[in-house]
Amino acid sequence: MKYDVAIIGGGPAGLTAGIYAARGGLSVAIIEKQGIGGQAALTSEIENYPGVETSSGFELTLKMQEQAERFGVNFVYEEVLALHLAKNPKQIVTQNSIIEASSVILCMGASPRNLGLAREMEFIGGGVSYCATCDGAFFRGKNVAVNGGGNTAVEDALYLERFASKVYLIHRRNELRADKILAERIKSSTINVIWDSVIKELEGDKKLSAIKISNVKSGEESELKLDGLFVAVGQVPSSTLATEIDRNEKGYLITKDDMSTNIEGVYAAGDLRQKTLRQVVTACADGAIAADSVSKWLTEQKK
Ligand code: NAP
């Protein structure tokens, strides 16, 4: 079957694009390799999505998925291996099939950046995690640290306070990048912030048991005994499959205001796009704009 539009990625941007495109009468496939909801589904609490006072990311994105299904979006749970975007129709190669579509909206989002430390990969599942919501409950009564100073790090640290007996927040500067409201919550928490510090080494036998920290101002090195380390030092765009699309030096895809890319009929929406604010609400807005642009472009093609 050939779709009017294939949406790659089922996070808030992809789901919203699906809702708008299907509601607009287009045949739509959302192709997703993991769970629906993207990174937002792993967020413990979302309190800045207008009209929804508070919700877990999982519940909010599940509602988006149900809404997309009601409008007739077809969900394809397969990993995309390659994209041939300049072809007509465009081709999406998965492990099982080649999906064809007149247009494509790229919504692959971003994934957590790692620290690049020796043994970091070895300790994944053995103390090192990139998702507090997924793994926090395993650290009940334990000592944990979060590395980073952005919204994710602060939210993770506050979330981990529910389970861990001690939570440290290690940040490379002496000021948090996170929103003020979140930074204020850290002040009134029991979280111990270790400022101006970077992690140099991960230690342990089969599991993480300690980390070596270096103070970037004094050069002083110290050891911190830990059961868990949550890495929250930013994101990298999941744009490697979109080899034909123009990108900036960090790998984020470049789009115009209508979400179009350098290839006709190919659009990008959400966190993998070059933009100034990465939030669920801006991902949804991107998705809606991309779907509207696709619809107009397809109408033009038929003339
Ligand atoms: P981010 O805002 O880019 O913050 C990354 C943090 O990690 C920064 O504090 C940065 O330090 C630090 N860092 C980067 N590389 C490092 C390294 N190699 N070693 C040590 N520290 C390092 O990333 P994020 O927190 O994942 O958030 C991503 C986007 O999602 C942001 O736009 C954020 O606002 C959004 N978000 C929003 C919410 C919300 O609104 N509730 C929740 C989660 C995420 P510096 O500060 O020194 O650069």
py3Dmol code that shows the C-alpha trace and the ligand (Angstrom):
import py3Dmol

protein = """\
ATOM      1  CA  MET A   1       0.000   0.000   0.000  1.00  0.00           C
ATOM      2  CA  LYS A   2       1.193   3.518  -0.754  1.00  0.00           C
ATOM      3  CA  TYR A   3       0.370   6.142   1.900  1.00  0.00           C
ATOM      4  CA  ASP A   4      -0.199   9.855   1.362  1.00  0.00           C
ATOM      5  CA  VAL A   5       2.170  10.481   4.226  1.00  0.00           C
ATOM      6  CA  ALA A   6       4.568   8.345   6.230  1.00  0.00           C
ATOM      7  CA  ILE A   7       5.556   9.727   9.617  1.00  0.00           C
ATOM      8  CA  ILE A   8       8.796   8.377  11.040  1.00  0.00           C
ATOM      9  CA  GLY A   9       8.670   8.420  14.842  1.00  0.00           C
ATOM     10  CA  GLY A  10       5.751   8.228  17.260  1.00  0.00           C
ATOM     11  CA  GLY A  11       6.549  10.940  19.812  1.00  0.00           C
ATOM     12  CA  PRO A  12       4.359  14.030  20.353  1.00  0.00           C
ATOM     13  CA  ALA A  13       5.432  15.577  17.009  1.00  0.00           C
ATOM     14  CA  GLY A  14       4.665  12.424  15.010  1.00  0.00           C
ATOM     15  CA  LEU A  15       1.411  11.719  16.835  1.00  0.00           C
ATOM     16  CA  THR A  16       0.140  15.257  16.319  1.00  0.00           C
ATOM     17  CA  ALA A  17       1.153  15.206  12.661  1.00  0.00           C
ATOM     18  CA  GLY A  18      -0.755  11.912  12.399  1.00  0.00           C
ATOM     19  CA  ILE A  19      -3.878  13.352  14.054  1.00  0.00           C
ATOM     20  CA  TYR A  20      -3.901  16.402  11.774  1.00  0.00           C
ATOM     21  CA  ALA A  21      -3.080  14.533   8.565  1.00  0.00           C
ATOM     22  CA  ALA A  22      -5.595  11.711   9.122  1.00  0.00           C
ATOM     23  CA  ARG A  23      -8.301  14.124  10.270  1.00  0.00           C
ATOM     24  CA  GLY A  24      -7.596  16.041   7.045  1.00  0.00           C
ATOM     25  CA  GLY A  25      -8.458  12.923   5.036  1.00  0.00           C
ATOM     26  CA  LEU A  26      -4.951  11.667   4.216  1.00  0.00           C
ATOM     27  CA  SER A  27      -3.852   8.057   4.512  1.00  0.00           C
ATOM     28  CA  VAL A  28      -1.202   7.996   7.220  1.00  0.00           C
ATOM     29  CA  ALA A  29       1.312   5.544   8.624  1.00  0.00           C
ATOM     30  CA  ILE A  30       3.315   6.251  11.774  1.00  0.00           C
ATOM     31  CA  ILE A  31       6.396   4.031  11.833  1.00  0.00           C
ATOM     32  CA  GLU A  32       7.931   3.544  15.273  1.00  0.00           C
ATOM     33  CA  LYS A  33      10.659   1.148  16.374  1.00  0.00           C
ATOM     34  CA  GLN A  34      10.101   1.330  20.146  1.00  0.00           C
ATOM     35  CA  GLY A  35       7.212   2.418  22.329  1.00  0.00           C
ATOM     36  CA  ILE A  36       4.868   5.190  21.260  1.00  0.00           C
ATOM     37  CA  GLY A  37       5.369   8.539  22.984  1.00  0.00           C
ATOM     38  CA  GLY A  38       9.092   9.071  22.443  1.00  0.00           C
ATOM     39  CA  GLN A  39      11.100  10.736  25.182  1.00  0.00           C
ATOM     40  CA  ALA A  40       7.977  12.471  26.517  1.00  0.00           C
ATOM     41  CA  ALA A  41       6.547   9.069  27.491  1.00  0.00           C
ATOM     42  CA  LEU A  42       9.506   8.628  29.839  1.00  0.00           C
ATOM     43  CA  THR A  43       8.843  11.895  31.664  1.00  0.00           C
ATOM     44  CA  SER A  44       7.402  11.337  35.125  1.00  0.00           C
ATOM     45  CA  GLU A  45       5.362  14.531  35.265  1.00  0.00           C
ATOM     46  CA  ILE A  46       4.396  17.096  32.640  1.00  0.00           C
ATOM     47  CA  GLU A  47       2.936  20.241  34.164  1.00  0.00           C
ATOM     48  CA  ASN A  48       3.376  22.787  31.372  1.00  0.00           C
ATOM     49  CA  TYR A  49       1.232  21.326  28.592  1.00  0.00           C
ATOM     50  CA  PRO A  50      -1.618  23.835  28.343  1.00  0.00           C
ATOM     51  CA  GLY A  51      -4.996  22.591  29.510  1.00  0.00           C
ATOM     52  CA  VAL A  52      -3.546  19.551  31.259  1.00  0.00           C
ATOM     53  CA  GLU A  53      -2.678  20.591  34.783  1.00  0.00           C
ATOM     54  CA  THR A  54      -0.449  17.602  35.367  1.00  0.00           C
ATOM     55  CA  SER A  55      -0.009  14.223  33.711  1.00  0.00           C
ATOM     56  CA  SER A  56       2.630  11.574  33.361  1.00  0.00           C
ATOM     57  CA  GLY A  57       4.238  11.715  29.924  1.00  0.00           C
ATOM     58  CA  PHE A  58       3.074   8.157  29.331  1.00  0.00           C
ATOM     59  CA  GLU A  59      -0.606   9.002  29.917  1.00  0.00           C
ATOM     60  CA  LEU A  60      -0.485  12.177  27.851  1.00  0.00           C
ATOM     61  CA  THR A  61       1.122  10.503  24.845  1.00  0.00           C
ATOM     62  CA  LEU A  62      -1.147   7.447  25.174  1.00  0.00           C
ATOM     63  CA  LYS A  63      -4.133   9.797  24.771  1.00  0.00           C
ATOM     64  CA  MET A  64      -2.466  11.277  21.667  1.00  0.00           C
ATOM     65  CA  GLN A  65      -2.018   7.779  20.264  1.00  0.00           C
ATOM     66  CA  GLU A  66      -5.658   6.850  20.927  1.00  0.00           C
ATOM     67  CA  GLN A  67      -6.768  10.068  19.233  1.00  0.00           C
ATOM     68  CA  ALA A  68      -4.573   9.284  16.199  1.00  0.00           C
ATOM     69  CA  GLU A  69      -6.012   5.752  16.028  1.00  0.00           C
ATOM     70  CA  ARG A  70      -9.565   7.136  16.136  1.00  0.00           C
ATOM     71  CA  PHE A  71      -8.785   9.250  13.057  1.00  0.00           C
ATOM     72  CA  GLY A  72      -7.471   6.185  11.226  1.00  0.00           C
ATOM     73  CA  VAL A  73      -3.687   6.419  11.543  1.00  0.00           C
ATOM     74  CA  ASN A  74      -2.021   3.086  10.834  1.00  0.00           C
ATOM     75  CA  PHE A  75       0.749   2.294  13.348  1.00  0.00           C
ATOM     76  CA  VAL A  76       3.623   0.219  11.989  1.00  0.00           C
ATOM     77  CA  TYR A  77       5.963  -1.108  14.685  1.00  0.00           C
ATOM     78  CA  GLU A  78       9.169  -1.672  12.768  1.00  0.00           C
ATOM     79  CA  GLU A  79      12.672  -0.275  12.823  1.00  0.00           C
ATOM     80  CA  VAL A  80      13.491   1.920   9.847  1.00  0.00           C
ATOM     81  CA  LEU A  81      16.806   0.893   8.296  1.00  0.00           C
ATOM     82  CA  ALA A  82      17.038   3.382   5.429  1.00  0.00           C
ATOM     83  CA  LEU A  83      15.167   6.267   3.863  1.00  0.00           C
ATOM     84  CA  HIS A  84      15.073   7.082   0.144  1.00  0.00           C
ATOM     85  CA  LEU A  85      13.535  10.523   0.323  1.00  0.00           C
ATOM     86  CA  ALA A  86      14.400  11.934  -3.105  1.00  0.00           C
ATOM     87  CA  LYS A  87      12.532   9.076  -4.838  1.00  0.00           C
ATOM     88  CA  ASN A  88       8.934   9.344  -5.977  1.00  0.00           C
ATOM     89  CA  PRO A  89       7.174   7.731  -4.210  1.00  0.00           C
ATOM     90  CA  LYS A  90       9.448   8.024  -1.203  1.00  0.00           C
ATOM     91  CA  GLN A  91      10.641   4.745   0.278  1.00  0.00           C
ATOM     92  CA  ILE A  92      11.009   3.742   3.897  1.00  0.00           C
ATOM     93  CA  VAL A  93      12.989   0.537   4.249  1.00  0.00           C
ATOM     94  CA  THR A  94      12.257  -1.433   7.424  1.00  0.00           C
ATOM     95  CA  GLN A  95      13.546  -4.851   8.495  1.00  0.00           C
ATOM     96  CA  ASN A  96      10.385  -6.455   7.045  1.00  0.00           C
ATOM     97  CA  SER A  97       9.192  -4.292   4.196  1.00  0.00           C
ATOM     98  CA  ILE A  98       9.529  -1.250   1.985  1.00  0.00           C
ATOM     99  CA  ILE A  99       6.825   1.288   2.790  1.00  0.00           C
ATOM    100  CA  GLU A 100       5.975   3.789   0.063  1.00  0.00           C
ATOM    101  CA  ALA A 101       4.513   7.247   0.575  1.00  0.00           C
ATOM    102  CA  SER A 102       3.998  10.426  -1.435  1.00  0.00           C
ATOM    103  CA  SER A 103       5.385  12.511   1.419  1.00  0.00           C
ATOM    104  CA  VAL A 104       7.332  11.976   4.642  1.00  0.00           C
ATOM    105  CA  ILE A 105       7.403  13.781   7.988  1.00  0.00           C
ATOM    106  CA  LEU A 106      10.577  13.072   9.955  1.00  0.00           C
ATOM    107  CA  CYS A 107       9.836  13.005  13.712  1.00  0.00           C
ATOM    108  CA  MET A 108      12.639  10.814  15.096  1.00  0.00           C
ATOM    109  CA  GLY A 109      13.336  13.155  18.008  1.00  0.00           C
ATOM    110  CA  ALA A 110      16.503  13.057  20.044  1.00  0.00           C
ATOM    111  CA  SER A 111      18.144  10.641  22.446  1.00  0.00           C
ATOM    112  CA  PRO A 112      20.194  11.140  25.618  1.00  0.00           C
ATOM    113  CA  ARG A 113      23.843  12.108  25.151  1.00  0.00           C
ATOM    114  CA  ASN A 114      26.323   9.914  26.968  1.00  0.00           C
ATOM    115  CA  LEU A 115      29.333  11.119  28.916  1.00  0.00           C
ATOM    116  CA  GLY A 116      31.863   9.255  26.805  1.00  0.00           C
ATOM    117  CA  LEU A 117      33.553   7.790  29.896  1.00  0.00           C
ATOM    118  CA  ALA A 118      35.443   4.519  29.908  1.00  0.00           C
ATOM    119  CA  ARG A 119      33.188   1.745  31.318  1.00  0.00           C
ATOM    120  CA  GLU A 120      30.018   3.843  30.838  1.00  0.00           C
ATOM    121  CA  MET A 121      28.527   1.286  28.440  1.00  0.00           C
ATOM    122  CA  GLU A 122      29.661  -1.626  30.648  1.00  0.00           C
ATOM    123  CA  PHE A 123      27.672  -0.241  33.604  1.00  0.00           C
ATOM    124  CA  ILE A 124      24.408   0.327  31.720  1.00  0.00           C
ATOM    125  CA  GLY A 125      21.906  -1.832  33.598  1.00  0.00           C
ATOM    126  CA  GLY A 126      24.450  -2.089  36.410  1.00  0.00           C
ATOM    127  CA  GLY A 127      24.090   1.362  37.924  1.00  0.00           C
ATOM    128  CA  VAL A 128      24.295   3.725  34.944  1.00  0.00           C
ATOM    129  CA  SER A 129      20.986   4.888  33.517  1.00  0.00           C
ATOM    130  CA  TYR A 130      19.708   7.571  31.129  1.00  0.00           C
ATOM    131  CA  CYS A 131      16.091   7.406  32.314  1.00  0.00           C
ATOM    132  CA  ALA A 132      15.101   8.128  35.913  1.00  0.00           C
ATOM    133  CA  THR A 133      11.427   7.377  35.266  1.00  0.00           C
ATOM    134  CA  CYS A 134      12.306   3.949  33.851  1.00  0.00           C
ATOM    135  CA  ASP A 135      14.900   2.885  36.423  1.00  0.00           C
ATOM    136  CA  GLY A 136      14.402   5.077  39.510  1.00  0.00           C
ATOM    137  CA  ALA A 137      12.395   2.482  41.442  1.00  0.00           C
ATOM    138  CA  PHE A 138      15.358   0.061  41.342  1.00  0.00           C
ATOM    139  CA  PHE A 139      17.259   2.455  43.610  1.00  0.00           C
ATOM    140  CA  ARG A 140      14.961   2.440  46.634  1.00  0.00           C
ATOM    141  CA  GLY A 141      17.027   3.207  49.733  1.00  0.00           C
ATOM    142  CA  LYS A 142      20.229   3.621  47.681  1.00  0.00           C
ATOM    143  CA  ASN A 143      22.645   6.455  46.971  1.00  0.00           C
ATOM    144  CA  VAL A 144      22.296   7.957  43.519  1.00  0.00           C
ATOM    145  CA  ALA A 145      23.603  10.936  41.571  1.00  0.00           C
ATOM    146  CA  VAL A 146      22.284  12.785  38.551  1.00  0.00           C
ATOM    147  CA  ASN A 147      24.759  14.449  36.219  1.00  0.00           C
ATOM    148  CA  GLY A 148      23.642  17.615  34.401  1.00  0.00           C
ATOM    149  CA  GLY A 149      22.102  20.997  35.105  1.00  0.00           C
ATOM    150  CA  GLY A 150      19.201  21.219  32.638  1.00  0.00           C
ATOM    151  CA  ASN A 151      15.482  20.563  33.048  1.00  0.00           C
ATOM    152  CA  THR A 152      15.899  16.820  32.614  1.00  0.00           C
ATOM    153  CA  ALA A 153      18.623  16.545  35.282  1.00  0.00           C
ATOM    154  CA  VAL A 154      16.659  18.594  37.801  1.00  0.00           C
ATOM    155  CA  GLU A 155      13.390  16.760  37.162  1.00  0.00           C
ATOM    156  CA  ASP A 156      15.228  13.441  37.413  1.00  0.00           C
ATOM    157  CA  ALA A 157      16.855  14.416  40.721  1.00  0.00           C
ATOM    158  CA  LEU A 158      13.511  15.518  42.186  1.00  0.00           C
ATOM    159  CA  TYR A 159      11.881  12.298  40.973  1.00  0.00           C
ATOM    160  CA  LEU A 160      14.649  10.130  42.445  1.00  0.00           C
ATOM    161  CA  GLU A 161      14.177  11.753  45.851  1.00  0.00           C
ATOM    162  CA  ARG A 162      11.043   9.562  46.156  1.00  0.00           C
ATOM    163  CA  PHE A 163      13.085   6.378  46.156  1.00  0.00           C
ATOM    164  CA  ALA A 164      16.729   6.967  46.995  1.00  0.00           C
ATOM    165  CA  SER A 165      18.085   7.555  50.473  1.00  0.00           C
ATOM    166  CA  LYS A 166      20.490  10.183  49.113  1.00  0.00           C
ATOM    167  CA  VAL A 167      20.430  12.104  45.831  1.00  0.00           C
ATOM    168  CA  TYR A 168      23.339  14.166  44.516  1.00  0.00           C
ATOM    169  CA  LEU A 169      23.131  16.512  41.547  1.00  0.00           C
ATOM    170  CA  ILE A 170      26.493  17.020  39.868  1.00  0.00           C
ATOM    171  CA  HIS A 171      26.765  20.016  37.560  1.00  0.00           C
ATOM    172  CA  ARG A 172      29.777  21.363  35.693  1.00  0.00           C
ATOM    173  CA  ARG A 173      28.933  25.029  36.463  1.00  0.00           C
ATOM    174  CA  ASN A 174      27.742  26.922  39.532  1.00  0.00           C
ATOM    175  CA  GLU A 175      24.358  27.803  38.056  1.00  0.00           C
ATOM    176  CA  LEU A 176      21.618  25.514  36.780  1.00  0.00           C
ATOM    177  CA  ARG A 177      20.423  25.758  33.189  1.00  0.00           C
ATOM    178  CA  ALA A 178      17.002  24.429  34.257  1.00  0.00           C
ATOM    179  CA  ASP A 179      13.907  26.642  34.474  1.00  0.00           C
ATOM    180  CA  LYS A 180      13.780  28.813  37.584  1.00  0.00           C
ATOM    181  CA  ILE A 181      10.741  27.037  39.024  1.00  0.00           C
ATOM    182  CA  LEU A 182      12.619  23.727  38.939  1.00  0.00           C
ATOM    183  CA  ALA A 183      15.840  25.244  40.297  1.00  0.00           C
ATOM    184  CA  GLU A 184      13.839  26.646  43.245  1.00  0.00           C
ATOM    185  CA  ARG A 185      12.486  23.168  43.989  1.00  0.00           C
ATOM    186  CA  ILE A 186      16.041  21.871  44.270  1.00  0.00           C
ATOM    187  CA  LYS A 187      16.753  24.511  46.934  1.00  0.00           C
ATOM    188  CA  SER A 188      13.881  23.300  49.075  1.00  0.00           C
ATOM    189  CA  SER A 189      14.729  19.618  48.589  1.00  0.00           C
ATOM    190  CA  THR A 190      17.170  17.303  50.333  1.00  0.00           C
ATOM    191  CA  ILE A 191      19.238  17.024  47.146  1.00  0.00           C
ATOM    192  CA  ASN A 192      22.923  17.696  47.606  1.00  0.00           C
ATOM    193  CA  VAL A 193      24.202  19.768  44.665  1.00  0.00           C
ATOM    194  CA  ILE A 194      27.856  19.339  43.775  1.00  0.00           C
ATOM    195  CA  TRP A 195      28.741  22.433  41.758  1.00  0.00           C
ATOM    196  CA  ASP A 196      31.557  23.076  39.269  1.00  0.00           C
ATOM    197  CA  SER A 197      32.271  19.400  38.938  1.00  0.00           C
ATOM    198  CA  VAL A 198      32.662  16.788  36.265  1.00  0.00           C
ATOM    199  CA  ILE A 199      32.791  13.016  36.467  1.00  0.00           C
ATOM    200  CA  LYS A 200      36.176  11.596  35.550  1.00  0.00           C
ATOM    201  CA  GLU A 201      35.838   7.894  36.230  1.00  0.00           C
ATOM    202  CA  LEU A 202      33.289   5.210  36.951  1.00  0.00           C
ATOM    203  CA  GLU A 203      34.350   2.499  39.391  1.00  0.00           C
ATOM    204  CA  GLY A 204      32.994  -0.859  40.434  1.00  0.00           C
ATOM    205  CA  ASP A 205      33.381  -4.571  39.975  1.00  0.00           C
ATOM    206  CA  LYS A 206      30.377  -5.801  37.973  1.00  0.00           C
ATOM    207  CA  LYS A 207      28.186  -2.914  39.123  1.00  0.00           C
ATOM    208  CA  LEU A 208      28.871   0.752  39.665  1.00  0.00           C
ATOM    209  CA  SER A 209      30.007   1.410  43.242  1.00  0.00           C
ATOM    210  CA  ALA A 210      31.705   4.817  43.110  1.00  0.00           C
ATOM    211  CA  ILE A 211      32.598   7.713  40.834  1.00  0.00           C
ATOM    212  CA  LYS A 212      35.615  10.003  40.701  1.00  0.00           C
ATOM    213  CA  ILE A 213      34.713  13.685  40.521  1.00  0.00           C
ATOM    214  CA  SER A 214      36.928  16.592  39.652  1.00  0.00           C
ATOM    215  CA  ASN A 215      36.238  20.197  40.631  1.00  0.00           C
ATOM    216  CA  VAL A 216      36.810  22.242  37.473  1.00  0.00           C
ATOM    217  CA  LYS A 217      37.841  25.353  39.435  1.00  0.00           C
ATOM    218  CA  SER A 218      40.163  23.930  42.097  1.00  0.00           C
ATOM    219  CA  GLY A 219      41.235  20.796  40.238  1.00  0.00           C
ATOM    220  CA  GLU A 220      40.525  18.865  43.429  1.00  0.00           C
ATOM    221  CA  GLU A 221      39.525  15.233  42.926  1.00  0.00           C
ATOM    222  CA  SER A 222      37.190  13.252  45.166  1.00  0.00           C
ATOM    223  CA  GLU A 223      35.411   9.914  45.268  1.00  0.00           C
ATOM    224  CA  LEU A 224      31.679   9.506  45.797  1.00  0.00           C
ATOM    225  CA  LYS A 225      30.231   6.112  46.747  1.00  0.00           C
ATOM    226  CA  LEU A 226      27.151   5.488  44.617  1.00  0.00           C
ATOM    227  CA  ASP A 227      24.753   2.737  43.599  1.00  0.00           C
ATOM    228  CA  GLY A 228      23.309   4.628  40.657  1.00  0.00           C
ATOM    229  CA  LEU A 229      24.288   7.357  38.228  1.00  0.00           C
ATOM    230  CA  PHE A 230      21.654   9.013  36.062  1.00  0.00           C
ATOM    231  CA  VAL A 231      23.175  10.779  33.080  1.00  0.00           C
ATOM    232  CA  ALA A 232      21.166  13.827  31.934  1.00  0.00           C
ATOM    233  CA  VAL A 233      23.670  15.916  30.005  1.00  0.00           C
ATOM    234  CA  GLY A 234      21.528  16.829  27.033  1.00  0.00           C
ATOM    235  CA  GLN A 235      20.362  15.260  23.823  1.00  0.00           C
ATOM    236  CA  VAL A 236      21.660  14.284  20.404  1.00  0.00           C
ATOM    237  CA  PRO A 237      19.290  14.440  17.438  1.00  0.00           C
ATOM    238  CA  SER A 238      18.232  11.092  15.975  1.00  0.00           C
ATOM    239  CA  SER A 239      18.899  12.288  12.462  1.00  0.00           C
ATOM    240  CA  THR A 240      21.420   9.752  11.180  1.00  0.00           C
ATOM    241  CA  LEU A 241      18.901   8.049   8.855  1.00  0.00           C
ATOM    242  CA  ALA A 242      18.027  11.338   7.143  1.00  0.00           C
ATOM    243  CA  THR A 243      21.296  11.518   5.242  1.00  0.00           C
ATOM    244  CA  GLU A 244      19.797  13.539   2.362  1.00  0.00           C
ATOM    245  CA  ILE A 245      18.471  16.338   4.582  1.00  0.00           C
ATOM    246  CA  ASP A 246      20.383  19.548   5.327  1.00  0.00           C
ATOM    247  CA  ARG A 247      21.440  19.836   8.978  1.00  0.00           C
ATOM    248  CA  ASN A 248      23.353  22.165  11.274  1.00  0.00           C
ATOM    249  CA  GLU A 249      26.737  21.426  12.837  1.00  0.00           C
ATOM    250  CA  LYS A 250      25.055  19.571  15.726  1.00  0.00           C
ATOM    251  CA  GLY A 251      23.039  17.324  13.419  1.00  0.00           C
ATOM    252  CA  TYR A 252      19.642  19.013  13.882  1.00  0.00           C
ATOM    253  CA  LEU A 253      17.636  19.123  10.638  1.00  0.00           C
ATOM    254  CA  ILE A 254      17.059  22.514   9.044  1.00  0.00           C
ATOM    255  CA  THR A 255      13.489  23.377   8.109  1.00  0.00           C
ATOM    256  CA  LYS A 256      11.590  26.396   6.910  1.00  0.00           C
ATOM    257  CA  ASP A 257       8.673  27.857   8.920  1.00  0.00           C
ATOM    258  CA  ASP A 258       6.307  25.401   7.216  1.00  0.00           C
ATOM    259  CA  MET A 259       8.557  22.508   8.391  1.00  0.00           C
ATOM    260  CA  SER A 260       9.694  21.746   4.836  1.00  0.00           C
ATOM    261  CA  THR A 261      13.242  20.510   4.305  1.00  0.00           C
ATOM    262  CA  ASN A 262      15.582  20.771   1.316  1.00  0.00           C
ATOM    263  CA  ILE A 263      13.798  17.825  -0.365  1.00  0.00           C
ATOM    264  CA  GLU A 264      10.333  18.381  -1.837  1.00  0.00           C
ATOM    265  CA  GLY A 265       7.609  16.532   0.020  1.00  0.00           C
ATOM    266  CA  VAL A 266       9.833  15.894   3.044  1.00  0.00           C
ATOM    267  CA  TYR A 267       9.125  17.693   6.301  1.00  0.00           C
ATOM    268  CA  ALA A 268      10.608  17.518   9.804  1.00  0.00           C
ATOM    269  CA  ALA A 269       8.950  18.192  13.155  1.00  0.00           C
ATOM    270  CA  GLY A 270       9.846  18.080  16.843  1.00  0.00           C
ATOM    271  CA  ASP A 271      13.110  17.701  18.710  1.00  0.00           C
ATOM    272  CA  LEU A 272      15.247  16.627  15.741  1.00  0.00           C
ATOM    273  CA  ARG A 273      14.656  19.991  14.063  1.00  0.00           C
ATOM    274  CA  GLN A 274      16.844  23.075  14.536  1.00  0.00           C
ATOM    275  CA  LYS A 275      14.765  25.232  16.894  1.00  0.00           C
ATOM    276  CA  THR A 276      14.971  27.284  20.076  1.00  0.00           C
ATOM    277  CA  LEU A 277      12.564  25.517  22.445  1.00  0.00           C
ATOM    278  CA  ARG A 278      12.199  21.760  22.750  1.00  0.00           C
ATOM    279  CA  GLN A 279       9.003  21.008  24.648  1.00  0.00           C
ATOM    280  CA  VAL A 280       6.016  18.709  24.143  1.00  0.00           C
ATOM    281  CA  VAL A 281       3.892  21.682  23.147  1.00  0.00           C
ATOM    282  CA  THR A 282       6.375  22.887  20.501  1.00  0.00           C
ATOM    283  CA  ALA A 283       6.768  19.348  19.149  1.00  0.00           C
ATOM    284  CA  CYS A 284       2.980  19.130  18.790  1.00  0.00           C
ATOM    285  CA  ALA A 285       2.868  22.532  17.103  1.00  0.00           C
ATOM    286  CA  ASP A 286       5.583  21.455  14.639  1.00  0.00           C
ATOM    287  CA  GLY A 287       3.633  18.276  13.889  1.00  0.00           C
ATOM    288  CA  ALA A 288       0.423  20.185  13.176  1.00  0.00           C
ATOM    289  CA  ILE A 289       2.220  22.636  10.870  1.00  0.00           C
ATOM    290  CA  ALA A 290       4.016  19.824   9.029  1.00  0.00           C
ATOM    291  CA  ALA A 291       0.747  17.934   8.450  1.00  0.00           C
ATOM    292  CA  ASP A 292      -0.930  21.088   7.134  1.00  0.00           C
ATOM    293  CA  SER A 293       2.031  21.723   4.806  1.00  0.00           C
ATOM    294  CA  VAL A 294       1.928  18.133   3.548  1.00  0.00           C
ATOM    295  CA  SER A 295      -1.777  18.445   2.820  1.00  0.00           C
ATOM    296  CA  LYS A 296      -1.253  21.662   0.821  1.00  0.00           C
ATOM    297  CA  TRP A 297       1.733  20.197  -1.024  1.00  0.00           C
ATOM    298  CA  LEU A 298      -0.176  17.035  -2.009  1.00  0.00           C
ATOM    299  CA  THR A 299      -3.062  19.172  -3.323  1.00  0.00           C
ATOM    300  CA  GLU A 300      -0.589  21.151  -5.451  1.00  0.00           C
ATOM    301  CA  GLN A 301       0.886  17.929  -6.841  1.00  0.00           C
ATOM    302  CA  LYS A 302      -2.549  16.752  -8.003  1.00  0.00           C
ATOM    303  CA  LYS A 303      -3.224  19.955 -10.005  1.00  0.00           C
TER     304      LYS A 303
END
"""
ligand_1 = """\
48
NAP
P 19.961 20.613 28.151
O 18.935 21.635 28.459
O 20.774 20.741 26.932
O 20.928 20.530 29.434
C 22.045 19.687 29.427
C 22.814 19.899 30.716
O 23.901 18.994 30.745
C 23.372 21.303 30.863
O 23.253 21.732 32.188
C 24.829 21.121 30.461
O 25.704 21.977 31.143
C 25.118 19.714 30.897
N 26.120 19.053 30.065
C 26.171 18.972 28.715
N 27.216 18.224 28.308
C 27.855 17.838 29.438
C 28.995 17.047 29.689
N 29.700 16.488 28.697
N 29.364 16.842 30.974
C 28.648 17.377 31.985
N 27.554 18.131 31.820
C 27.162 18.361 30.546
O 19.320 19.127 28.066
P 18.034 18.488 28.784
O 17.967 18.841 30.213
O 18.068 17.046 28.406
O 16.806 19.142 28.028
C 16.680 19.012 26.610
C 15.540 19.895 26.140
O 14.296 19.398 26.636
C 15.678 21.327 26.671
O 15.221 22.200 25.676
C 14.778 21.336 27.876
O 14.263 22.611 28.210
C 13.658 20.391 27.431
N 13.024 19.787 28.613
C 12.000 20.480 29.178
C 11.373 19.995 30.309
C 10.260 20.792 30.936
O 9.935 21.864 30.443
N 9.648 20.342 32.012
C 11.799 18.782 30.875
C 12.858 18.104 30.287
C 13.478 18.633 29.156
P 25.716 23.585 30.868
O 24.503 24.111 31.543
O 26.999 24.007 31.482
O 25.696 23.717 29.373
"""
view = py3Dmol.view(width=600, height=400)
view.addModel(protein, "pdb")
view.setStyle({"model": 0}, {"cartoon": {"style": "trace"}})
view.addModel(ligand_1, "xyz")
view.setStyle({"model": 1}, {"stick": {}})
view.zoomTo()
view.show()
